[in-house]
C-alpha cells in the first residue's frame, strides 16, 4: 500500500521560501517495515552537516523529518525522527506527551538527494508495527538559511505547532492482509 500526501505549513510559523513539502509512504515486502520519502522544494533550505548515522536527540532543532504512528485502539504512539545529517531517533509514548522512552530500533537506512531547489530524504527499514491498523502523522521542521523555521504536518490542531497532538494523526495505515 502506498500513500502520497502534501504537508501543510502551520499558519503561525510561515515559511519564507518553501514552495511545498510532500511525502510518499509505503509498506515494504518485509513484515514490520515501512518506506518513507520526504520531498521539499526550496532554494533556501538549511541542512545540518553530515554526521555518523546514529541515534541522536534534539534533531527537531533544525531541518528534520518525522513520522508519528499510533496503533488503533489506544493512546500509545511512536515517534521517529530523521535528519539530513543521517542521524535519527525513535521514541515510544504511553499517551499524549507522556511516558516517553527510547524505542528499541536499529539504524534505519537514510538516503539524501540534495540539489536545490529539490531536496529529498528517504528512509527504509523503519521498525513500525504494521501488523495492526495505525493512525499516522507525517511532519517536518524546515529551517531556512535566514533562520526562519516552519512546521509542516498532515494536519495542525489549534494553537502553537504540536506534532504530538492526537488531531494530527489523520492518515490511516491498514494492517497487511
C-alpha positions in Angstrom: 0.0 0.0 0.0 1.4 3.4 -0.9 0.3 7.0 0.0 1.3 10.3 -1.4 0.4 13.4 0.7 1.1 17.1 0.9 2.1 18.5 4.2 0.5 21.8 5.4 2.6 24.7 6.9 1.5 25.8 10.3 -0.2 29.3 9.9 1.6 30.8 12.9 5.1 29.8 11.6 5.1 30.5 7.8 8.0 29.6 5.6 9.9 32.4 3.8 10.7 30.4 0.6 9.5 26.8 0.9 7.2 26.0 -2.0 5.9 22.7 -0.7 6.7 19.6 1.4 5.3 16.2 0.3 5.7 12.6 1.4 5.4 9.2 -0.1 4.8 6.4 2.4 4.6 2.7 1.6 4.7 -0.7 3.3 7.5 -2.9 2.1 7.5 -6.6 1.3 9.3 -7.2 4.6 6.9 -7.5 7.5 7.4 -4.8 10.0 9.0 -2.2 7.7 7.9 1.0 6.0 9.5 3.1 3.3 9.1 6.9 3.5 10.3 9.7 1.3 10.0 13.4 2.1 10.3 16.0 -0.7 11.0 19.7 -0.2 11.1 22.4 -2.8 13.0 25.4 -1.6 16.0 27.4 -2.6 16.8 28.4 1.0 16.8 25.1 2.8 19.3 24.9 5.6 20.8 21.4 6.0 22.7 20.2 9.0 26.2 18.8 8.3 26.6 15.1 7.6 27.3 13.0 10.7 27.7 9.5 11.8 24.4 7.7 11.3 23.4 7.1 14.9 20.6 7.7 17.4 20.7 11.4 18.4 18.3 13.5 20.5 17.2 17.1 19.6 17.1 16.6 15.8 14.0 18.7 15.6 16.0 21.9 16.5 16.8 22.3 12.7 15.6 20.7 9.5 14.2 17.3 10.4 11.6 14.9 9.1 9.3 12.9 11.4 6.8 10.1 11.4 4.3 9.5 14.3 2.4 6.3 14.4 -0.4 5.4 16.8 -1.7 1.8 16.9 -5.6 1.7 16.7 -7.5 1.4 20.0 -5.1 3.2 22.4 -3.3 6.3 23.4 0.3 5.0 23.0 2.2 6.1 20.0 5.7 6.1 18.4 7.8 9.0 17.1 10.6 8.6 14.5 13.0 11.5 13.7 15.2 11.5 10.6 17.8 14.2 9.9 19.6 15.1 6.6 22.7 14.6 8.7 21.9 10.8 8.7 21.2 10.9 12.4 17.9 9.5 13.7 15.8 9.0 16.9 12.9 6.7 17.9 10.7 7.0 20.9 7.6 5.4 22.3 5.0 7.3 24.4 2.3 5.9 26.7 0.0 8.8 25.9 -0.1 12.4 24.7 3.5 13.6 25.5 3.7 11.3 28.5 5.7 8.2 29.3 8.4 8.9 26.7 11.1 6.2 26.3 13.7 5.4 23.7 12.2 2.9 21.3 14.4 -0.1 20.5 15.3 0.3 16.9 18.2 -0.5 14.6 19.8 2.2 12.4 17.3 3.0 9.6 18.8 3.4 6.2 18.6 7.1 5.2 19.2 8.4 1.7 19.5 12.1 0.9 19.3 13.8 -2.5 20.1 17.5 -2.4 20.1 19.7 -5.5 18.3 23.0 -4.9 15.5 23.7 -5.2 14.7 20.0 -4.9 15.6 18.0 -1.8 14.5 14.5 -0.7 15.2 12.3 2.2 14.2 8.6 2.0 14.1 6.2 4.9 13.7 2.4 4.7 13.6 -0.3 7.4 11.6 1.7 9.9 10.6 -0.9 12.6 7.0 0.0 12.9 4.3 -2.4 14.0 2.2 -2.6 10.8 0.6 -5.9 11.9 -2.1 -3.6 13.3 -4.0 -0.7 11.9 -2.2 2.6 12.7 -3.0 6.3 12.5 -0.1 8.2 11.1 1.1 11.8 11.3 3.9 12.9 8.9 5.8 16.0 9.9 8.7 18.2 9.1 10.6 21.1 10.7 12.2 23.1 8.0 14.9 25.7 8.7 15.9 28.1 6.0 19.3 29.8 5.7 17.8 33.1 7.1 16.9 31.3 10.3 13.2 31.0 9.6 11.6 27.8 10.9 8.4 26.4 9.6 6.4 23.4 10.9 4.7 21.1 8.4 2.2 18.3 9.1 -0.7 16.4 7.7 -3.0 18.4 10.0 -2.4 21.0 12.7 -4.5 21.4 15.9 -5.4 24.9 17.0 -2.7 26.8 18.8 1.1 26.5 18.5 2.7 23.8 16.4 2.3 20.4 18.1 3.1 17.3 16.2 2.2 15.0 19.1 -1.4 16.2 19.3 -4.0 13.5 18.6 -5.7 15.6 16.0 -2.6 15.3 13.8 -2.9 11.5 13.3 -5.1 11.7 10.2 -3.6 9.1 7.8 -4.8 5.5 8.3 -2.3 2.7 7.6 -4.1 -0.6 7.5 -2.5 -3.8 8.7 -1.2 -6.0 6.0 -3.6 -8.7 4.8 
